[in-house]
Amino acid sequence: DMVGSGDGPDVALMKRARKKYPGHTLIAGGGIKFSTHLNELKIAGADGVLVATSLHNRWITREDVVKMEKDNIER
């Protein structure tokens, strides 16, 4: 129900799902508007994130994603 809303992801749900299903691949979707949301979901345990609306609306740009990947490599 959060898809396309830009209201922010349900990070708490991702944390609960990661705890309950540690060996599963978890993909988050819905509510993502800022690149910081991607990082929050990664920390919460998401293996991937659906960002179609965020990209179409230019809330998140290719440059944002490239920067995040670069930052992750440097850590």
Steps between C-alpha positions, in 0.01 A plus 500: 500500500805730509607446137540835325421698814846637579399491867807299603553125520386271777845446650358334812329236284828429320680459833234254622506308172882477502494368855232243421645394162879538528578270207252645253548767236289801598402772252338819632257717308274789572547845641856558384564866416853587611832323461519493880203262491714256301767507767245456780362191328846359441583540869166337587594195292355553152682320221344726238254784456239574234531866403302547177287794614800663667694484174208607278431800724873574531481484878804273476742547213752274336767713663353427844520127436856519361610703804346248739675212324831686510456580870424132571811384316721740696373372837 
